[in-house]
């Protein structure tokens, strides 16, 4: 049975085992307003909050 000649460091071992990759954000263009926005997120256009192509809140102001 094969055995390693040298010990593999924790960093090298963990780098090999990882499967996480950086993924670009999904940007969609609204058919109603024509604004680019993140998919499945509400977005503000001219002071109004839109979600799923529909007006959700008119004269929206951010709390944070």
Biopython code that builds the backbone (N, CA, C, O; Angstrom):
import numpy as np
from Bio.PDB.StructureBuilder import StructureBuilder

atoms = [
    (1, "UNK", "N", (0.836, -1.182, 0.000)),
    (1, "UNK", "CA", (0.000, 0.000, 0.000)),
    (1, "UNK", "C", (0.883, 1.248, 0.000)),
    (1, "UNK", "O", (1.903, 1.283, 0.688)),
    (2, "UNK", "N", (0.504, 2.263, -0.758)),
    (2, "UNK", "CA", (1.332, 3.454, -0.915)),
    (2, "UNK", "C", (1.234, 4.353, 0.316)),
    (2, "UNK", "O", (0.161, 4.530, 0.893)),
    (3, "UNK", "N", (2.379, 4.916, 0.705)),
    (3, "UNK", "CA", (2.434, 5.858, 1.817)),
    (3, "UNK", "C", (3.182, 7.097, 1.351)),
    (3, "UNK", "O", (4.122, 6.998, 0.563)),
    (4, "UNK", "N", (2.765, 8.276, 1.840)),
    (4, "UNK", "CA", (3.475, 9.490, 1.434)),
    (4, "UNK", "C", (4.870, 9.544, 2.056)),
    (4, "UNK", "O", (5.067, 9.154, 3.206)),
    (5, "UNK", "N", (5.825, 10.033, 1.278)),
    (5, "UNK", "CA", (7.190, 10.139, 1.775)),
    (5, "UNK", "C", (7.332, 11.324, 2.717)),
    (5, "UNK", "O", (8.099, 11.267, 3.677)),
    (6, "UNK", "N", (6.576, 12.429, 2.440)),
    (6, "UNK", "CA", (6.626, 13.612, 3.294)),
    (6, "UNK", "C", (5.214, 13.948, 3.754)),
    (6, "UNK", "O", (4.227, 13.650, 3.083)),
    (7, "UNK", "N", (5.156, 14.569, 4.901)),
    (7, "UNK", "CA", (3.855, 14.977, 5.444)),
    (7, "UNK", "C", (3.312, 16.171, 4.643)),
    (7, "UNK", "O", (4.055, 17.100, 4.326)),
    (8, "UNK", "N", (2.030, 16.139, 4.323)),
    (8, "UNK", "CA", (1.391, 17.231, 3.585)),
    (8, "UNK", "C", (0.818, 18.209, 4.604)),
    (8, "UNK", "O", (0.129, 17.809, 5.542)),
    (9, "UNK", "N", (1.110, 19.496, 4.412)),
    (9, "UNK", "CA", (0.655, 20.509, 5.372)),
    (9, "UNK", "C", (-0.869, 20.644, 5.332)),
    (9, "UNK", "O", (-1.512, 20.280, 4.348)),
    (10, "UNK", "N", (-1.422, 21.165, 6.407)),
    (10, "UNK", "CA", (-2.870, 21.377, 6.489)),
    (10, "UNK", "C", (-3.356, 22.316, 5.394)),
    (10, "UNK", "O", (-4.444, 22.133, 4.848)),
    (11, "UNK", "N", (-2.549, 23.319, 5.076)),
    (11, "UNK", "CA", (-2.942, 24.286, 4.051)),
    (11, "UNK", "C", (-3.041, 23.620, 2.687)),
    (11, "UNK", "O", (-4.031, 23.807, 1.980)),
    (12, "UNK", "N", (-2.028, 22.845, 2.308)),
    (12, "UNK", "CA", (-2.045, 22.168, 1.008)),
    (12, "UNK", "C", (-3.174, 21.155, 0.936)),
    (12, "UNK", "O", (-3.830, 21.033, -0.099)),
    (13, "UNK", "N", (-3.409, 20.432, 2.014)),
    (13, "UNK", "CA", (-4.487, 19.448, 2.049)),
    (13, "UNK", "C", (-5.847, 20.117, 1.897)),
    (13, "UNK", "O", (-6.690, 19.646, 1.134)),
    (14, "UNK", "N", (-6.066, 21.218, 2.624)),
    (14, "UNK", "CA", (-7.351, 21.902, 2.583)),
    (14, "UNK", "C", (-7.583, 22.596, 1.245)),
    (14, "UNK", "O", (-8.721, 22.677, 0.782)),
    (15, "UNK", "N", (-6.514, 23.100, 0.614)),
    (15, "UNK", "CA", (-6.662, 23.709, -0.711)),
    (15, "UNK", "C", (-7.119, 22.673, -1.734)),
    (15, "UNK", "O", (-7.922, 22.982, -2.615)),
    (16, "UNK", "N", (-6.618, 21.460, -1.622)),
    (16, "UNK", "CA", (-7.002, 20.404, -2.540)),
    (16, "UNK", "C", (-8.455, 19.977, -2.319)),
    (16, "UNK", "O", (-9.153, 19.643, -3.277)),
    (17, "UNK", "N", (-8.905, 19.985, -1.087)),
    (17, "UNK", "CA", (-10.243, 19.485, -0.764)),
    (17, "UNK", "C", (-11.362, 20.496, -1.002)),
    (17, "UNK", "O", (-12.534, 20.120, -1.016)),
    (18, "UNK", "N", (-11.026, 21.751, -1.186)),
    (18, "UNK", "CA", (-12.061, 22.767, -1.319)),
    (18, "UNK", "C", (-12.707, 22.709, -2.701)),
    (18, "UNK", "O", (-12.058, 22.352, -3.685)),
    (19, "UNK", "N", (-13.985, 23.063, -2.765)),
    (19, "UNK", "CA", (-14.713, 23.120, -4.022)),
    (19, "UNK", "C", (-15.391, 24.462, -4.199)),
    (19, "UNK", "O", (-16.157, 24.643, -5.146)),
    (20, "UNK", "N", (-15.128, 25.415, -3.306)),
    (20, "UNK", "CA", (-15.765, 26.722, -3.388)),
    (20, "UNK", "C", (-15.079, 27.562, -4.467)),
    (20, "UNK", "O", (-13.853, 27.657, -4.519)),
    (21, "UNK", "N", (-15.886, 28.155, -5.306)),
    (21, "UNK", "CA", (-15.365, 29.006, -6.361)),
    (21, "UNK", "C", (-16.061, 30.361, -6.294)),
    (21, "UNK", "O", (-17.211, 30.444, -5.863)),
    (22, "UNK", "N", (-15.388, 31.406, -6.708)),
    (22, "UNK", "CA", (-16.002, 32.719, -6.792)),
    (22, "UNK", "C", (-16.910, 32.742, -8.017)),
    (22, "UNK", "O", (-16.505, 32.371, -9.119)),
    (23, "UNK", "N", (-18.150, 33.186, -7.802)),
    (23, "UNK", "CA", (-19.132, 33.208, -8.875)),
    (23, "UNK", "C", (-19.608, 34.640, -9.079)),
    (23, "UNK", "O", (-19.889, 35.343, -8.108)),
    (24, "UNK", "N", (-19.699, 35.073, -10.312)),
    (24, "UNK", "CA", (-20.190, 36.420, -10.615)),
    (24, "UNK", "C", (-21.677, 36.515, -10.277)),
    (24, "UNK", "O", (-22.422, 35.547, -10.423)),
    (25, "UNK", "N", (-22.094, 37.696, -9.823)),
    (25, "UNK", "CA", (-23.492, 37.911, -9.452)),
    (25, "UNK", "C", (-24.385, 37.869, -10.686)),
    (25, "UNK", "O", (-23.986, 38.307, -11.765)),
    (26, "UNK", "N", (-25.602, 37.338, -10.520)),
    (26, "UNK", "CA", (-26.569, 37.267, -11.607)),
    (26, "UNK", "C", (-27.266, 38.613, -11.746)),
    (26, "UNK", "O", (-28.079, 38.979, -10.897)),
    (27, "UNK", "N", (-26.963, 39.341, -12.790)),
    (27, "UNK", "CA", (-27.558, 40.653, -13.016)),
    (27, "UNK", "C", (-28.603, 40.510, -14.110)),
    (27, "UNK", "O", (-28.312, 40.016, -15.200)),
    (28, "UNK", "N", (-29.831, 40.950, -13.810)),
    (28, "UNK", "CA", (-30.926, 40.906, -14.774)),
    (28, "UNK", "C", (-31.311, 42.329, -15.148)),
    (28, "UNK", "O", (-30.975, 43.282, -14.445)),
    (29, "UNK", "N", (-32.011, 42.457, -16.249)),
    (29, "UNK", "CA", (-32.546, 43.749, -16.664)),
    (29, "UNK", "C", (-34.065, 43.684, -16.554)),
    (29, "UNK", "O", (-34.699, 42.784, -17.105)),
    (30, "UNK", "N", (-34.641, 44.643, -15.837)),
    (30, "UNK", "CA", (-36.090, 44.675, -15.632)),
    (30, "UNK", "C", (-36.778, 45.033, -16.952)),
    (30, "UNK", "O", (-36.367, 45.968, -17.639)),
    (31, "UNK", "N", (-37.818, 44.288, -17.295)),
    (31, "UNK", "CA", (-38.557, 44.578, -18.521)),
    (31, "UNK", "C", (-39.436, 45.812, -18.358)),
    (31, "UNK", "O", (-39.744, 46.484, -19.343)),
    (32, "UNK", "N", (-39.844, 46.121, -17.121)),
    (32, "UNK", "CA", (-40.701, 47.278, -16.876)),
    (32, "UNK", "C", (-39.907, 48.579, -16.889)),
    (32, "UNK", "O", (-40.261, 49.521, -17.598)),
    (33, "UNK", "N", (-38.826, 48.629, -16.098)),
    (33, "UNK", "CA", (-38.064, 49.872, -15.948)),
    (33, "UNK", "C", (-36.800, 49.913, -16.798)),
    (33, "UNK", "O", (-36.293, 50.999, -17.080)),
    (34, "UNK", "N", (-36.282, 48.766, -17.212)),
    (34, "UNK", "CA", (-35.041, 48.720, -17.977)),
    (34, "UNK", "C", (-33.798, 48.853, -17.124)),
    (34, "UNK", "O", (-32.700, 49.006, -17.659)),
    (35, "UNK", "N", (-33.943, 48.799, -15.813)),
    (35, "UNK", "CA", (-32.817, 48.933, -14.886)),
    (35, "UNK", "C", (-32.146, 47.582, -14.649)),
    (35, "UNK", "O", (-32.837, 46.574, -14.506)),
    (36, "UNK", "N", (-30.799, 47.540, -14.603)),
    (36, "UNK", "CA", (-30.125, 46.308, -14.198)),
    (36, "UNK", "C", (-30.222, 46.146, -12.684)),
    (36, "UNK", "O", (-30.107, 47.122, -11.942)),
    (37, "UNK", "N", (-30.435, 44.901, -12.224)),
    (37, "UNK", "CA", (-30.558, 44.631, -10.786)),
    (37, "UNK", "C", (-30.189, 43.184, -10.520)),
    (37, "UNK", "O", (-30.130, 42.376, -11.446)),
    (38, "UNK", "N", (-29.940, 42.850, -9.259)),
    (38, "UNK", "CA", (-29.638, 41.486, -8.867)),
    (38, "UNK", "C", (-30.902, 40.650, -8.925)),
    (38, "UNK", "O", (-31.981, 41.121, -8.564)),
    (39, "UNK", "N", (-30.774, 39.413, -9.377)),
    (39, "UNK", "CA", (-31.922, 38.520, -9.465)),
    (39, "UNK", "C", (-32.477, 38.209, -8.081)),
    (39, "UNK", "O", (-31.715, 38.064, -7.125)),
    (40, "UNK", "N", (-33.781, 38.107, -7.968)),
    (40, "UNK", "CA", (-34.476, 37.766, -6.727)),
    (40, "UNK", "C", (-34.236, 38.785, -5.621)),
    (40, "UNK", "O", (-34.230, 38.426, -4.443)),
    (41, "UNK", "N", (-34.040, 40.049, -5.981)),
    (41, "UNK", "CA", (-33.846, 41.122, -5.008)),
    (41, "UNK", "C", (-34.706, 42.310, -5.414)),
    (41, "UNK", "O", (-34.921, 42.553, -6.602)),
    (42, "UNK", "N", (-35.199, 43.049, -4.422)),
    (42, "UNK", "CA", (-35.923, 44.285, -4.693)),
    (42, "UNK", "C", (-34.913, 45.371, -5.050)),
    (42, "UNK", "O", (-33.763, 45.315, -4.612)),
    (43, "UNK", "N", (-35.335, 46.367, -5.846)),
    (43, "UNK", "CA", (-34.433, 47.425, -6.277)),
    (43, "UNK", "C", (-35.190, 48.737, -6.378)),
    (43, "UNK", "O", (-36.395, 48.757, -6.628)),
    (44, "UNK", "N", (-34.466, 49.835, -6.181)),
    (44, "UNK", "CA", (-35.054, 51.174, -6.150)),
    (44, "UNK", "C", (-34.786, 51.871, -7.482)),
    (44, "UNK", "O", (-33.660, 51.879, -7.977)),
    (45, "UNK", "N", (-35.844, 52.458, -8.055)),
    (45, "UNK", "CA", (-35.734, 53.243, -9.279)),
    (45, "UNK", "C", (-36.540, 54.518, -9.071)),
    (45, "UNK", "O", (-37.751, 54.461, -8.858)),
    (46, "UNK", "N", (-35.872, 55.673, -9.130)),
    (46, "UNK", "CA", (-36.523, 56.978, -8.978)),
    (46, "UNK", "C", (-37.366, 57.072, -7.703)),
    (46, "UNK", "O", (-38.458, 57.640, -7.727)),
    (47, "UNK", "N", (-36.873, 56.525, -6.596)),
    (47, "UNK", "CA", (-37.567, 56.618, -5.313)),
    (47, "UNK", "C", (-38.665, 55.602, -5.111)),
    (47, "UNK", "O", (-39.323, 55.627, -4.071)),
    (48, "UNK", "N", (-38.895, 54.708, -6.057)),
    (48, "UNK", "CA", (-39.906, 53.659, -5.929)),
    (48, "UNK", "C", (-39.219, 52.307, -5.827)),
    (48, "UNK", "O", (-38.211, 52.064, -6.490)),
    (49, "UNK", "N", (-39.769, 51.423, -4.991)),
    (49, "UNK", "CA", (-39.200, 50.097, -4.792)),
    (49, "UNK", "C", (-39.926, 49.106, -5.691)),
    (49, "UNK", "O", (-41.151, 48.995, -5.643)),
    (50, "UNK", "N", (-39.158, 48.382, -6.518)),
    (50, "UNK", "CA", (-39.715, 47.398, -7.433)),
    (50, "UNK", "C", (-39.242, 46.017, -7.029)),
    (50, "UNK", "O", (-38.124, 45.851, -6.542)),
    (51, "UNK", "N", (-40.106, 45.016, -7.235)),
    (51, "UNK", "CA", (-39.728, 43.625, -7.054)),
    (51, "UNK", "C", (-40.500, 42.795, -8.070)),
    (51, "UNK", "O", (-41.714, 42.942, -8.212)),
    (52, "UNK", "N", (-39.794, 41.934, -8.765)),
    (52, "UNK", "CA", (-40.398, 41.047, -9.755)),
    (52, "UNK", "C", (-41.097, 41.837, -10.866)),
    (52, "UNK", "O", (-42.109, 41.388, -11.402)),
    (53, "UNK", "N", (-40.559, 43.014, -11.212)),
    (53, "UNK", "CA", (-41.108, 43.821, -12.283)),
    (53, "UNK", "C", (-42.338, 44.616, -11.919)),
    (53, "UNK", "O", (-42.940, 45.254, -12.783)),
    (54, "UNK", "N", (-42.731, 44.589, -10.630)),
    (54, "UNK", "CA", (-43.931, 45.298, -10.196)),
    (54, "UNK", "C", (-43.572, 46.311, -9.117)),
    (54, "UNK", "O", (-42.620, 46.114, -8.362)),
    (55, "UNK", "N", (-44.337, 47.389, -9.050)),
    (55, "UNK", "CA", (-44.127, 48.421, -8.037)),
    (55, "UNK", "C", (-44.543, 47.864, -6.688)),
    (55, "UNK", "O", (-45.704, 47.501, -6.494)),
    (56, "UNK", "N", (-43.607, 47.795, -5.756)),
    (56, "UNK", "CA", (-43.885, 47.244, -4.431)),
    (56, "UNK", "C", (-44.243, 48.372, -3.458)),
    (56, "UNK", "O", (-45.271, 48.294, -2.786)),
    (57, "UNK", "N", (-43.408, 49.424, -3.370)),
    (57, "UNK", "CA", (-43.642, 50.547, -2.465)),
    (57, "UNK", "C", (-43.362, 51.827, -3.223)),
    (57, "UNK", "O", (-42.290, 51.995, -3.804)),
    (58, "UNK", "N", (-44.334, 52.733, -3.216)),
    (58, "UNK", "CA", (-44.156, 54.015, -3.872)),
    (58, "UNK", "C", (-43.511, 55.004, -2.898)),
    (58, "UNK", "O", (-43.799, 54.956, -1.702)),
    (59, "UNK", "N", (-42.652, 55.892, -3.382)),
    (59, "UNK", "CA", (-41.910, 56.866, -2.574)),
    (59, "UNK", "C", (-41.156, 56.184, -1.430)),
    (59, "UNK", "O", (-41.300, 56.555, -0.265)),
    (60, "UNK", "N", (-40.367, 55.200, -1.779)),
    (60, "UNK", "CA", (-39.607, 54.409, -0.812)),
    (60, "UNK", "C", (-38.387, 55.168, -0.325)),
    (60, "UNK", "O", (-37.664, 55.765, -1.123)),
    (61, "UNK", "N", (-38.154, 55.148, 0.994)),
    (61, "UNK", "CA", (-36.917, 55.683, 1.579)),
    (61, "UNK", "C", (-36.267, 54.589, 2.399)),
    (61, "UNK", "O", (-36.938, 53.905, 3.171)),
    (62, "UNK", "N", (-34.978, 54.421, 2.240)),
    (62, "UNK", "CA", (-34.254, 53.393, 2.945)),
    (62, "UNK", "C", (-34.145, 53.707, 4.439)),
    (62, "UNK", "O", (-33.913, 54.855, 4.819)),
    (63, "UNK", "N", (-34.313, 52.690, 5.282)),
    (63, "UNK", "CA", (-34.229, 52.863, 6.729)),
    (63, "UNK", "C", (-32.779, 52.894, 7.185)),
    (63, "UNK", "O", (-32.421, 53.664, 8.076)),
    (64, "UNK", "N", (-31.954, 52.069, 6.587)),
    (64, "UNK", "CA", (-30.561, 51.965, 7.034)),
    (64, "UNK", "C", (-29.697, 53.063, 6.499)),
    (64, "UNK", "O", (-28.502, 53.106, 6.791)),
]
sb = StructureBuilder()
sb.init_structure("model")
sb.init_model(0)
sb.init_chain("A")
sb.init_seg("    ")
for serial, (resi, resn, name, xyz) in enumerate(atoms, 1):
    if name == "N":
        sb.init_residue(resn, " ", resi, " ")
    sb.init_atom(name, np.array(xyz, "f"), 0.0, 1.0, " ", f" {name:<3s}", serial, name[0])
structure = sb.get_structure()
